[in-house]
Amino acid sequence: MTFARTITSTFKSSALLTWKPTGTLQHTIADCIEKSGKALHSGELTRVKLWPESARKGRYFEFHSTCIPASISFVEESPLCTTLSKDGFRVRTVEHLLSALEASGVDNCRIEIQSISGGDNPTVEGRWTSMKHDMPNKFVSKPLELHNGAILVHSKVPIFDGSAREWIQAIEQVGLKEAADQSGSSCEKLAPFLNEPVHVQKNDSFLVAFPSPKLHVTYGIDFPRVPAIGCQWFHSAPLEDSFYSMEIASARTFCLHEEVEKMRNAGLIKGGSKDNAIVCSASEGWLNPPLRFPDEPCRHKVLDLLGDLSLIARDGNQGLPVVHIVAFKA
């Protein structure tokens, strides 16, 4: 998350946004969700548990006594994924999960992650990775990274098939319920509305957001040296009802075959395979067809963008700003 962080940080300005009632109440999941899978960059097997949470608590990752809110305030720069960190704890590749939670209306949720196998950068095995810095050596399979003199504990969200489909299916299976606060009262859900147009640009990438009564996304990508991808544009209908689950959630992450070795030499995508990404060669085209949509790469970029924008959320309210976004290579 690099340019995306700049975009999301721009929306943090209190002068740009007005929080208004949505006419709905805050919700949470009706029951616990448990999913296991391989982490994209480390290859480590992890288990994620999603728990129902009270109103106004929002979405957050819990590591013993440390909570990392799913908020732009805790974003850490990292290549090829969105990472959150706080007090020596770090959780990577959160964008697909947060995209699904936001789009499904899961406003409040506690998230726990457990390492169940040792990948290249395992942190703690056999126990929830919510360990204190004085964790016993027997739970550490190799030396951990130090951050400002403290142990930095890593957790990773599984990649599954490279999309948000498994998260959406799991949420639909358990369903939602109204979230109540500590006194048992329900809470009205607010959404951020944009007061004036916003423009962010970096080299040939840009994002423009316009005030709008509904959330729309127009997104473009361009790979002139990769004919199978080329230039693509995707425009969403209002992101409500089943549009996200039908048109965006199943779009998988993609990569260029010619860049795979370079990324692995950089310590990335060690859990990547043709089972969790669509791979395209500049000379040979798609190596693991068929695509789920003709413009699947562009749709996946929208999925990622929605996950990053969800980090605007606070106090269990909607994260996605009610805007018309026009983005290119953002």
N, C-alpha and C positions, 0 to 999 in steps of 0.2 A: 504494500500500500504506500505509494509515493504521491503521485499526482492526485489520487483519490483522497488522500488525507488533506491536501490543500483545498480540494473541493468541499469536503465535509466541514473543515474548519471554517471556511467562508460562511457557511450557513449558521455557525454558532453565534454570530453577531446578533445581539438582542435587538438591534435597530432594524435588522432585515426581516425578522420573523415576528409574527403575532400568533400566540397560541389561542385557538378557538375550540369550542365544543364540537364534537363530531356527531352528537346525537346518539352515541352508543356508550356503553359502560366498558370499563377495563375488564379484560379476561385473562385467564390462565388455562393451562391444560387440565383436563378432568382427572387424569391419572398419570402415574410415572411412566416415562418412556425410557427404554434401555436399548442401545444399539452398539454394536462392536464392528470394527473394521480397521483397515490399514491406513496409517498416516502417509500423506503424499510425500513429504520431503525426507522423513527419517526412515520410512519403511516399518516403523514400530506399530504393533497391534495395540489398539486402545479401545476402551469401553466408555461410553458416555451415558450418563443418567440425567434425564430432565425431570425436574420435580415441580409440582404446582407451587405457586407462591402467592403471597398476599398482595392486595392492591397497593399501588404506589411504590412497590419494591423494585419494579422493573426487571430487566434481564441481567443476570450476572453469573460469573464463574466463581465457584467457591473452592478454596484450597485451605482446609482446616479453619483457622481463624481469619484467614485473609480472603476478602471478596474483591474480585475485579469486575466492576460494572462494565457492561457492554456499551461503552461511551467513548466518544472521540478523545476525551481527556486522558485516556489510558492507552492510546494507540502508540505503538513503537514502529519505527521504520524497519521494514523487512522486505526482501525480494520475493516477488511472485506470490505473496499471500498477505493477509491482514493479520496482524499480531497485536495482542493486548498484553500489558505487563504492569505489575505493581509489587513493590516491596520484595523483590527477588523472585517473583513468580511470573511465568510467561506462558501464554496459551496462543498457539499458532493456528492458522488456517480456519478462522472463525466465520468467514464471509458467507459460505453456503448455508450453514446452520442459522445464522442471524437473518439471512435473506428469507429463509423459509418461515422462521418464527414471526418476523415482521409481517410478511405477506399473509400469513394464516391468522393474524390477529392475536398471537400469543404475546400479550403485553408484559406479563410478569412470569418469570421462570428462573429457577435455580438450576445451575448446570454443574455437574461434577464429572471429572475425567479420571479414568484409571488406566495406567499402563499395565498391559497383560502379557507383554513379551518384550524382550530386549532388542531394539533396532540399533541403528548406528549411534544414536544419541539418547539412549535410555536414561531416565532420571531416577525413578524409584520403581521397583518391581514388587508385585505381590501385595501392595497396599495402595489406597487412594493417594494420588500425588498431592494431597493436602498435608504435607509433612512440614514440621518446623525445621529451622536451620540446624538443630542439634540431632537430626535423624541418625539412627544407628548405621554404622558402616555396612551391616549385613543387608540393608535394603538398597544399597547403592552398587550398581553393577560396574560402574566406571567413574572416574573423577568427574565431578560436575563443574560446569562453567561458573566462574566467579564474576560478580557484578558489583563494583564498588566495595569489594572485600567480602561480599555475602554470597552464599550459594544461590545460584539462579536455577530454579526448578522449572523444567520444560513440560508442557502438556500439548498434545496435538489433537485436533478434531479429525476423525476419519474422513477419507475422501470418497468412500463408497464407489459409485460408478462415475464420479466426476461431476455430478449434477446435484440438485437439491431434491430429487424425486423421492429418495428413501425417507428423508425428513418429512416431506409433505405427507407421504403415505402413513407414516407413524403418527403424525399429529391428527390426521383425519380418522385414524383408527380409534384413538382414545377420546377424541372430541375436545371441546372447550367448555368451560364453565365460567360464570361471573366471578371475578376476583373480589373478595371482601377484605377490608382493612382489619387492623387489630381489634377494632370495636365491633366487627361484624357488618359494617356498612359497605355498600357498593360505592364505586367511585366513577364519576363521569370521565370519559376519555377525551383528551384534548389532542389537537393536531397542529403542527406549525404551518402557518400560511405565509407565503412570501409577500413582502410589502412593495418591493421594487425589483426590476431585473438585475441579475447578477451575471458577471462574465469572468471566467477564469481561463487563462491560456498558458501553455508551456510548450515552446517550440511549435510543432504543428498539431498539438493536441489542444482541444478546447472543450469547455462546457458552458452553456448559456442556460439560465433558468429564468422563466417568465412567470409572473403571477397567473394563476389559473384556478377555476373552481373545482377542477378534478386533476388528479395526478396522471400525467402522460409522460412517456419517455420516447424520444427519437434518438437513435444511437447509430453511429457509423464506424466501420473499421476499414482499413485499406492495407492490403498486402500485395503491392504491384508485382513483386517477384515470385509470388506463389499464385499461379493462375486459378487453382482450384478454390482458393478463398477470394482473391481479388478484392474489389470494393463492395461492401454490403451495407445496407441500411435496414433498420428495423424500427417500426413505429407501433407503439402499444396503444390499445384501447385503454379506457380508464382502468387502473389496476384495482379492480374490485371483483366480487363474486368469484368465479372460477377461472378468470383469465390467467392469473399467475400459474396456477396448478396445471392448466391445459397448454399454455403457450410458452412458458419460461422455465418452470421448475425442472423439466427433464433435459434441458440443453446442457451438454457436457463441456467440461473444460477442454481446451485444444492446445496443441503445441506443434512446432515445426520439427520435422525429423532431423534436419540439419543442425538443430540447436541442442538436441538431447545430450550428446556427449559433453558439450560445454557446460550445460547445467549440472550434470552429474559430477563433473570434475570440480564444480564449485560447491559440492556438498548438498545439492538440491535434488528433488524428484527421485530419491532413492526408493520410494515406494510406488513410483509411477510405472504404468504399463498400459497396454492397449485395452485393458479391462476397465481403466478408470480415466481414460482420456481418448479423444479422437486425435490421430496423428496424421499430419499432412506433409508430404514431400513436395518441394518446389518442382521437381522433375517428373515425379510419378503420381502426384495427386494424393487422394486419401488412401491410407494404408490399411485402415480397418473400417470400411464402410459396412452398412449404409448409415447415412446421417439420419437423425430423427427429424430434422427440418433442413430445407435447402440452405437456410441462413443460420444454422445452429451456432457457429462461432459468435456471430453478432448477438444472438439471443443470450448466450452465456455471459457475454460482457455486461448485458443488462442485469442478469442475475447477480453478478458480482457487485455492480454499482448499487443495486438496491440493498445488498448486505452492508456495504460501507455506509450508505446514507442512513441505515437503521441506527447507526451509532449516535445520531442526533437525539434519539429518544432520551427522556428523563422522567423519573417518577412514575413509570408505568404508562406513559402517554405514547402516542404514535411517534415513530422516528422519521418516517418518510415525509419530507416537506410536500405540501400540496402545491405543486408547480407543474409547468410544462418544461421538461429538460430536453435540450438539444445538445448532444455530446458527440465528439468525434475523437477516437483513439484515446479516450479519457481513462 
